[in-house]
Amino acid sequence: MIASTVGISVDEALVAKYFDTLVNKIFKILPIIENREESITTYMESLGVELTGFQSLLPSIGEDPSYLSLLSIFKWLSDNVGESDEHYKVIRREVFHAISLCKKMHSRFELNEREVI
């Protein structure tokens, strides 16, 4: 169980599942950019709110170096998606790096849950 700032503990299996859903949300950045949808700015803003909110909800997550890397990648992506033509290869690489970090964190929390059982 992980302590939250709202006075409840969150099961590590739920955190692992959250990182699974985050993979899909991060991957969705690519088709939005490829289709030149104007919604990319709003989408990135919304995802940023979610990521920082998650860190605020579960402060111990913010102590994880992988999560800090994820936030750093997301910050760069947010700052550069408007110039997707110029940075597309880097954006694509960093989206997959962020996905890899999410999978790593998923495995870590899933493993912690199994150790408790």
N, C-alpha and C positions, 0 to 999 in steps of 0.2 A: 504494500500500500504506500502511496505517495501523499504527503500532506499538501493540502491546497490552502489558498488564502481565504477561502470562503468557509472554512471550518469543517470540511468533509475530507475524507481520504479517498483517493482515486486508485482503483485497482490497476496494477501494472499491465494486465492483459488489455484493459481498455486503452491505455496509453499506446501499447503496441499496435492495436487496431487503428488508433488515430493516425499513427505514422503511415499505415497502409493507405488510408484515405488521402493523406497529404501527398502521397506519390501521384495519385491521379490528378489532384489539383495543380501540382507543379507541372506535370506533363502537359496539361491543358494550355499552358502558356505557348507552347510551340504552334499548335494549329491556329490559335488566335493571332499570333504574329504572322504566320504564313498566309492567312486569309486577309491580312491587313485590316483587321477589325478595329474600329475606333474604341471598342470597349476594353482594350488592353490596359489602359491607364486605370480605369475603374476596377478592373479585375485585380491588378497588381496592388492597388490600394487596399482592396478588401482582403486579399490574402495577407498583406502586411499587418493589417489590424488583427487578423486571426492568429498569426504567428506571435506577435508581441503580446496579445491577450493570453495565449496559451502559456507563454513564459511568465506572465504576471499571475496567472491562476496557479501554476505549479512552479514556484521559484527554483526548486532543485533542478528543473530542466535547464534553466539558464546557466547552471554551473557545469553543464556538460559541454566539453569542447566541440563535439560534433554539432550540437545545436547552435553554438556560437558561429561555427563555420556556415551552417545553413542560413542563419540570419545575415551573415556577411555577404554570402552569395546572393541572397534575395535582395539586399540593399543595392548591390551592383546591378542586378537585373532591373530593378525598379528604376534606377537612374538611367538605364541605357536602352530599354525596350522601344523608346520613341525613335531611336536611330537603328532600327532593326536591320536595315539594308547594310549599313556599315559594320555592324557588330554581329550579324546573324550566326556566324560560325562559333564565336565565343559564347553567345547566348545559348545556342544549342548544347555546346559542351558543358556549360555551367548548369543548365537545366538537368542534364543527366548526372552531373556531379551531385547536385542537390538531391536527386532521386536516390542515388547511391547512399548518401548520408541518412536519408529517411529509412532506407532498408536496413542499414547498420543499426540505427537506433531501435527500429522495430525488433530486430533480432535480440538486441541487448535487453529490452524490456520483456520480451517473450521468454528469454532464458531466465531472467530474474523471477518471473512468475512460476516457471517450472521448478526452480530450486526451492521455492516456498512450499510447494505441494508435497 
